[in-house]
Structure formats: C-alpha cells, structure tokens
Amino acid sequence: MKAAWKTTTALTAVVGLLASTGASFAQSAELVAAAKAEGMLTTIALPHDWCGYGELIAGFKAKYGLEVNELNPDAGSADEIEAIKANKGNTGPQAPDVIDVGLSFGPSAKAEGLLQPYKVATWDTIPDSAKDAEGYWYGDYYGVLAFEVNTDIVKTVPQDWADLLKSDYANSVALAGDPRASNQAIQGVYAAGLSRGAAAGAAAGEEGLKFFAELNKAGNFVPVIGKAASVAQGSTPIVIRWDYNALADRDTLNGNPPIEVVVPKTGVVAGVYVQAISAYAPHPNAAKLWMEYIYSDEGQLKWLEGYCHPIRFNDLAKAGKIPQALLDKLPPAAAYEAAVFPSLAEQGAAKEAITKNWDSVVGANVQ
C-alpha cells in the first residue's frame, strides 16, 4: 500500500465510510482517494485476450495509478468462488477483490454470503433481468447466438432461424457444441424455440428440439461440433455460436474465406457474465472504483472493442456514444435490441428438456 495516503485522519474516515456502505460514488474524488489509500486491486481469471480485458486493466491502471494484482488469468468461475472461500480471513495478495463469473455463480455466491452489495452510478441502465435487485451481482457483458457464415459457399445468407430449413442449406448447419452437454449449443436450441413464439423455459426448449428435428430430417443439420476450421473448410459453412466467437473468427480468417456474422431477426438469446465484489475484499474501495470504471462509458466501450457486448450496449447505442468505426465491425445495433436474457430458472428448465430429449426427438449424434 502507499503509506503516504494513510497519514490523514480525515481520509482514513472516508475510507471507513466508503468501505462500510453500498452507496454509489461514481468515479468521485472521495472514492478515488479511498481506493488510492488501499493502493491495489486484486483481480482473478481475467486473460488479456478475452473481451478486451488487457485494455481495460491498462486503462484502469493509467487512469488511477493503482497497482492491479492479477491472479490466475486462466481460472474458471468455480475457481474464482473457491478463491474467495479459501481467503476469507486473508488480506494478502491471494485474496481476490472482484470476480467475473458465469450468470449462475452470482446468485449462488450471494446465497453463500460471499459477496457484498454495490450499485454503480450507471445502475439504472443495466437491464433488471441481468442484475440482482440488491446489488450483490450485476451483468457486465454478453454475447448473442448468431450465424457464422462462409459466404464463399453460402451465397444467400440466412437472416433468421426459419431460413435454415430451406433447401439452400443442405448439409450446411452445425452447432458449436453437443446440445446434450454444451451450454452454447443448448442455448442455440433454446433460441430456435423462442423464434417460433414458444414461451420461455421448458416450452422453448421443447419447441427448439422440434426445430432441430425438422432441420435434421431436411438434411440441413450437420452433426459435428462447428469450429472456425470447419467453417473455413466448408464442412460446416453455417455455425450457430456466440457472436463474439464468430466475429473473432472473421478477423482471424481475414477474408480467407470471407465470413458474415448474422444476428437472427427473432430468437435473439443473450448469454451473460456477471461482476461482483467479494464480501472479504481486502481493497473494497478499489473494487468499487473498478466497478465504476468498467460500467462507465469508457469501460463498456473497451469490452465492445473485444467483441463482447457490454451490458449497457443499447443505452450507449441510443445515446450515440459508440464510435462509427467500431459499429462498422459489428452486426447492426438494432439487431441487439430484441435480445432476451433468460433467467436461471428458464435456463434450467430448458436445459433439462433439451439434454434429456435430444436423442429421442432429434436423433443426431453430435460429436
């Protein structure tokens, strides 16, 4: 820690006040001072090449002069939760202040008393369906299920789920995973069900199975796990996957072959990650300042540069705050306005319906 910041009694009082409340102070002088008094932020599971995190971390350090202690960049969500549990009484460098985890881990970590509440200044622009009402966890970025299309092979690019059933797409359509096990693939089936007007939850899962049964019967479904290589080679010229993966593939392939990424007109399903502050954070004010930074316009745009749609995307788009050069790299902003954020209960019900009944309804062994 920076000892010079610890010499002022008044500042110490501010630090105590901020650490003990869940109030939002935005990037205020008081919060900045309190964070600097702590001197460090400890993160975990933030690889620099994921969602623009390298630029986010560099921007935070440059703006506030705080040290960022990065723990295990390759950790998964469960590892992050275990790190909080293992360091409850530890104020040293192995205790994470903040976490970035899959949606299901937010409510479960709250229930275990592992998180502390905080509402950023931009709280009202985060969709209610993507945050805890009390501020214990909150969506940070998301992807939507999109069609990654090799336009060397596919001349008429599908614009919606129903298009995939056309004879134009024989032996062309794949999922980016096995729908009996892969969340990305399960969400693809779910999205297809929603596109047909099915109610959220199990009903959409069941309708999605019917859609894929029709797709398979038509000879359009390819029962292999679609990847960038299979798209490029033409064995799966259309793959249903998260848009940020598809956009990254497009850049990596660099026109060889040309890739078009399409967000369907209906059944636009978003997969959300969430942020939270550890209940045992050694640097709670630095954690709050980090949250204010990443939920500010500046921070949200850095995620978008990494092709992960920030949770405030629609708000930023409506306000005209997204640079045109960045928008030009993405599907039209209007395509994301219809995005739905399935609740955990809806996801769970759909998952059960899809994983249990894929074999009997669709009958395609994806591998």
LINLIN-V862040 format. One record per residue. N is the residue number from 1. RES is the residue in three letters. D_FIRST is the distance of its C-alpha to the first C-alpha in Angstrom with 1 decimal. Layout:
n->N res->RES d_first->D_FIRST
n->N res->RES d_first->D_FIRST
This chain:
n->1 res->MET d_first->0.0
n->2 res->LYS d_first->3.8
n->3 res->ALA d_first->6.0
n->4 res->ALA d_first->8.9
n->5 res->TRP d_first->8.5
n->6 res->LYS d_first->8.8
n->7 res->THR d_first->12.1
n->8 res->THR d_first->14.4
n->9 res->THR d_first->16.4
n->10 res->ALA d_first->17.8
n->11 res->LEU d_first->14.6
n->12 res->THR d_first->13.5
n->13 res->ALA d_first->17.0
n->14 res->VAL d_first->16.6
n->15 res->VAL d_first->13.6
n->16 res->GLY d_first->15.9
n->17 res->LEU d_first->18.8
n->18 res->LEU d_first->17.5
n->19 res->ALA d_first->16.1
n->20 res->SER d_first->19.6
n->21 res->THR d_first->21.8
n->22 res->GLY d_first->23.0
n->23 res->ALA d_first->24.0
n->24 res->SER d_first->23.7
n->25 res->PHE d_first->22.0
n->26 res->ALA d_first->22.4
n->27 res->GLN d_first->20.2
n->28 res->SER d_first->20.4
n->29 res->ALA d_first->18.6
n->30 res->GLU d_first->17.5
n->31 res->LEU d_first->16.1
n->32 res->VAL d_first->14.4
n->33 res->ALA d_first->12.8
n->34 res->ALA d_first->11.8
n->35 res->ALA d_first->10.3
n->36 res->LYS d_first->8.4
n->37 res->ALA d_first->7.1
n->38 res->GLU d_first->5.8
n->39 res->GLY d_first->4.6
n->40 res->MET d_first->6.8
n->41 res->LEU d_first->10.4
n->42 res->THR d_first->12.4
n->43 res->THR d_first->16.1
n->44 res->ILE d_first->19.2
n->45 res->ALA d_first->22.7
n->46 res->LEU d_first->22.4
n->47 res->PRO d_first->24.5
n->48 res->HIS d_first->24.5
n->49 res->ASP d_first->28.3
n->50 res->TRP d_first->28.5
n->51 res->CYS d_first->29.1
n->52 res->GLY d_first->27.3
n->53 res->TYR d_first->23.9
n->54 res->GLY d_first->23.1
n->55 res->GLU d_first->23.7
n->56 res->LEU d_first->21.9
n->57 res->ILE d_first->18.6
n->58 res->ALA d_first->19.2
n->59 res->GLY d_first->20.1
n->60 res->PHE d_first->17.0
n->61 res->LYS d_first->14.7
n->62 res->ALA d_first->17.1
n->63 res->LYS d_first->17.5
n->64 res->TYR d_first->14.1
n->65 res->GLY d_first->12.0
n->66 res->LEU d_first->9.6
n->67 res->GLU d_first->9.1
n->68 res->VAL d_first->11.7
n->69 res->ASN d_first->12.1
n->70 res->GLU d_first->15.8
n->71 res->LEU d_first->17.6
n->72 res->ASN d_first->21.4
n->73 res->PRO d_first->22.7
n->74 res->ASP d_first->26.2
n->75 res->ALA d_first->25.8
n->76 res->GLY d_first->28.2
n->77 res->SER d_first->27.9
n->78 res->ALA d_first->28.9
n->79 res->ASP d_first->26.2
n->80 res->GLU d_first->23.6
n->81 res->ILE d_first->25.1
n->82 res->GLU d_first->25.3
n->83 res->ALA d_first->21.6
n->84 res->ILE d_first->20.9
n->85 res->LYS d_first->23.5
n->86 res->ALA d_first->22.4
n->87 res->ASN d_first->18.9
n->88 res->LYS d_first->19.8
n->89 res->GLY d_first->18.4
n->90 res->ASN d_first->15.5
n->91 res->THR d_first->11.9
n->92 res->GLY d_first->11.2
n->93 res->PRO d_first->11.3
n->94 res->GLN d_first->15.0
n->95 res->ALA d_first->15.0
n->96 res->PRO d_first->15.7
n->97 res->ASP d_first->14.8
n->98 res->VAL d_first->17.8
n->99 res->ILE d_first->21.2
n->100 res->ASP d_first->24.1
n->101 res->VAL d_first->27.3
n->102 res->GLY d_first->31.1
n->103 res->LEU d_first->32.7
n->104 res->SER d_first->34.0
n->105 res->PHE d_first->30.6
n->106 res->GLY d_first->29.4
n->107 res->PRO d_first->32.1
n->108 res->SER d_first->32.1
n->109 res->ALA d_first->28.3
n->110 res->LYS d_first->28.8
n->111 res->ALA d_first->31.7
n->112 res->GLU d_first->29.7
n->113 res->GLY d_first->27.1
n->114 res->LEU d_first->24.3
n->115 res->LEU d_first->23.4
n->116 res->GLN d_first->22.4
n->117 res->PRO d_first->24.3
n->118 res->TYR d_first->23.2
n->119 res->LYS d_first->25.6
n->120 res->VAL d_first->24.7
n->121 res->ALA d_first->26.5
n->122 res->THR d_first->28.9
n->123 res->TRP d_first->29.7
n->124 res->ASP d_first->33.4
n->125 res->THR d_first->33.9
n->126 res->ILE d_first->32.9
n->127 res->PRO d_first->36.2
n->128 res->ASP d_first->36.7
n->129 res->SER d_first->37.8
n->130 res->ALA d_first->34.5
n->131 res->LYS d_first->32.2
n->132 res->ASP d_first->31.9
n->133 res->ALA d_first->33.4
n->134 res->GLU d_first->30.8
n->135 res->GLY d_first->27.8
n->136 res->TYR d_first->26.7
n->137 res->TRP d_first->27.2
n->138 res->TYR d_first->28.4
n->139 res->GLY d_first->30.1
n->140 res->ASP d_first->28.2
n->141 res->TYR d_first->30.9
n->142 res->TYR d_first->34.2
n->143 res->GLY d_first->37.1
n->144 res->VAL d_first->40.8
n->145 res->LEU d_first->43.7
n->146 res->ALA d_first->45.5
n->147 res->PHE d_first->48.3
n->148 res->GLU d_first->47.5
n->149 res->VAL d_first->50.9
n->150 res->ASN d_first->52.3
n->151 res->THR d_first->54.5
n->152 res->ASP d_first->56.5
n->153 res->ILE d_first->58.1
n->154 res->VAL d_first->57.7
n->155 res->LYS d_first->59.5
n->156 res->THR d_first->59.5
n->157 res->VAL d_first->55.9
n->158 res->PRO d_first->55.6
n->159 res->GLN d_first->54.1
n->160 res->ASP d_first->54.1
n->161 res->TRP d_first->54.4
n->162 res->ALA d_first->58.1
n->163 res->ASP d_first->58.6
n->164 res->LEU d_first->57.5
n->165 res->LEU d_first->60.8
n->166 res->LYS d_first->63.0
n->167 res->SER d_first->65.0
n->168 res->ASP d_first->63.2
n->169 res->TYR d_first->60.4
n->170 res->ALA d_first->62.3
n->171 res->ASN d_first->60.2
n->172 res->SER d_first->57.1
n->173 res->VAL d_first->54.6
n->174 res->ALA d_first->51.9
n->175 res->LEU d_first->48.9
n->176 res->ALA d_first->45.6
n->177 res->GLY d_first->45.7
n->178 res->ASP d_first->48.0
n->179 res->PRO d_first->48.4
n->180 res->ARG d_first->48.9
n->181 res->ALA d_first->45.3
n->182 res->SER d_first->43.2
n->183 res->ASN d_first->41.4
n->184 res->GLN d_first->41.9
n->185 res->ALA d_first->45.6
n->186 res->ILE d_first->46.0
n->187 res->GLN d_first->44.5
n->188 res->GLY d_first->47.0
n->189 res->VAL d_first->49.9
n->190 res->TYR d_first->48.6
n->191 res->ALA d_first->48.3
n->192 res->ALA d_first->51.9
n->193 res->GLY d_first->53.0
n->194 res->LEU d_first->51.4
n->195 res->SER d_first->53.1
n->196 res->ARG d_first->56.4
n->197 res->GLY d_first->55.7
n->198 res->ALA d_first->54.8
n->199 res->ALA d_first->52.8
n->200 res->ALA d_first->49.2
n->201 res->GLY d_first->48.6
n->202 res->ALA d_first->51.3
n->203 res->ALA d_first->53.9
n->204 res->ALA d_first->52.0
n->205 res->GLY d_first->51.5
n->206 res->GLU d_first->55.2
n->207 res->GLU d_first->56.2
n->208 res->GLY d_first->53.8
n->209 res->LEU d_first->55.6
n->210 res->LYS d_first->58.9
n->211 res->PHE d_first->57.7
n->212 res->PHE d_first->56.7
n->213 res->ALA d_first->60.0
n->214 res->GLU d_first->61.8
n->215 res->LEU d_first->59.7
n->216 res->ASN d_first->60.5
n->217 res->LYS d_first->64.2
n->218 res->ALA d_first->64.4
n->219 res->GLY d_first->63.3
n->220 res->ASN d_first->60.2
n->221 res->PHE d_first->57.5
n->222 res->VAL d_first->56.3
n->223 res->PRO d_first->55.1
n->224 res->VAL d_first->52.4
n->225 res->ILE d_first->48.6
n->226 res->GLY d_first->48.2
n->227 res->LYS d_first->45.7
n->228 res->ALA d_first->45.3
n->229 res->ALA d_first->47.7
n->230 res->SER d_first->50.4
n->231 res->VAL d_first->50.2
n->232 res->ALA d_first->50.6
n->233 res->GLN d_first->53.4
n->234 res->GLY d_first->55.2
n->235 res->SER d_first->55.5
n->236 res->THR d_first->53.4
n->237 res->PRO d_first->53.6
n->238 res->ILE d_first->52.1
n->239 res->VAL d_first->49.1
n->240 res->ILE d_first->47.5
n->241 res->ARG d_first->43.7
n->242 res->TRP d_first->40.5
n->243 res->ASP d_first->40.7
n->244 res->TYR d_first->37.4
n->245 res->ASN d_first->38.7
n->246 res->ALA d_first->42.0
n->247 res->LEU d_first->40.6
n->248 res->ALA d_first->38.5
n->249 res->ASP d_first->41.8
n->250 res->ARG d_first->43.6
n->251 res->ASP d_first->41.2
n->252 res->THR d_first->41.2
n->253 res->LEU d_first->45.1
n->254 res->ASN d_first->45.2
n->255 res->GLY d_first->48.8
n->256 res->ASN d_first->50.2
n->257 res->PRO d_first->51.4
n->258 res->PRO d_first->50.6
n->259 res->ILE d_first->48.7
n->260 res->GLU d_first->48.9
n->261 res->VAL d_first->46.5
n->262 res->VAL d_first->48.1
n->263 res->VAL d_first->46.7
n->264 res->PRO d_first->49.8
n->265 res->LYS d_first->51.4
n->266 res->THR d_first->51.3
n->267 res->GLY d_first->49.3
n->268 res->VAL d_first->45.9
n->269 res->VAL d_first->43.5
n->270 res->ALA d_first->39.7
n->271 res->GLY d_first->37.3
n->272 res->VAL d_first->34.0
n->273 res->TYR d_first->30.4
n->274 res->VAL d_first->28.1
n->275 res->GLN d_first->24.4
n->276 res->ALA d_first->22.8
n->277 res->ILE d_first->19.6
n->278 res->SER d_first->19.2
n->279 res->ALA d_first->20.2
n->280 res->TYR d_first->17.5
n->281 res->ALA d_first->14.6
n->282 res->PRO d_first->11.2
n->283 res->HIS d_first->10.1
n->284 res->PRO d_first->13.5
n->285 res->ASN d_first->13.1
n->286 res->ALA d_first->11.7
n->287 res->ALA d_first->14.7
n->288 res->LYS d_first->17.0
n->289 res->LEU d_first->16.1
n->290 res->TRP d_first->16.8
n->291 res->MET d_first->20.1
n->292 res->GLU d_first->21.1
n->293 res->TYR d_first->20.6
n->294 res->ILE d_first->22.7
n->295 res->TYR d_first->25.3
n->296 res->SER d_first->25.7
n->297 res->ASP d_first->28.7
n->298 res->GLU d_first->26.5
n->299 res->GLY d_first->24.8
n->300 res->GLN d_first->28.2
n->301 res->LEU d_first->30.0
n->302 res->LYS d_first->27.7
n->303 res->TRP d_first->28.7
n->304 res->LEU d_first->32.3
n->305 res->GLU d_first->32.1
n->306 res->GLY d_first->31.4
n->307 res->TYR d_first->34.6
n->308 res->CYS d_first->33.0
n->309 res->HIS d_first->34.2
n->310 res->PRO d_first->31.5
n->311 res->ILE d_first->32.4
n->312 res->ARG d_first->33.1
n->313 res->PHE d_first->35.4
n->314 res->ASN d_first->38.6
n->315 res->ASP d_first->36.9
n->316 res->LEU d_first->35.7
n->317 res->ALA d_first->39.1
n->318 res->LYS d_first->41.1
n->319 res->ALA d_first->39.0
n->320 res->GLY d_first->39.7
n->321 res->LYS d_first->36.1
n->322 res->ILE d_first->36.4
n->323 res->PRO d_first->37.4
n->324 res->GLN d_first->40.9
n->325 res->ALA d_first->40.1
n->326 res->LEU d_first->37.8
n->327 res->LEU d_first->40.4
n->328 res->ASP d_first->43.0
n->329 res->LYS d_first->41.3
n->330 res->LEU d_first->41.5
n->331 res->PRO d_first->44.3
n->332 res->PRO d_first->45.4
n->333 res->ALA d_first->43.0
n->334 res->ALA d_first->45.9
n->335 res->ALA d_first->46.1
n->336 res->TYR d_first->42.8
n->337 res->GLU d_first->43.9
n->338 res->ALA d_first->45.9
n->339 res->ALA d_first->43.0
n->340 res->VAL d_first->43.0
n->341 res->PHE d_first->40.1
n->342 res->PRO d_first->41.8
n->343 res->SER d_first->40.5
n->344 res->LEU d_first->39.6
n->345 res->ALA d_first->43.0
n->346 res->GLU d_first->44.8
n->347 res->GLN d_first->43.1
n->348 res->GLY d_first->43.9
n->349 res->ALA d_first->47.5
n->350 res->ALA d_first->48.1
n->351 res->LYS d_first->46.5
n->352 res->GLU d_first->48.9
n->353 res->ALA d_first->51.8
n->354 res->ILE d_first->51.1
n->355 res->THR d_first->50.1
n->356 res->LYS d_first->53.0
n->357 res->ASN d_first->55.7
n->358 res->TRP d_first->54.9
n->359 res->ASP d_first->57.3
n->360 res->SER d_first->60.1
n->361 res->VAL d_first->59.9
n->362 res->VAL d_first->58.8
n->363 res->GLY d_first->59.8
n->364 res->ALA d_first->57.8
n->365 res->ASN d_first->55.9
n->366 res->VAL d_first->52.8
n->367 res->GLN d_first->51.4
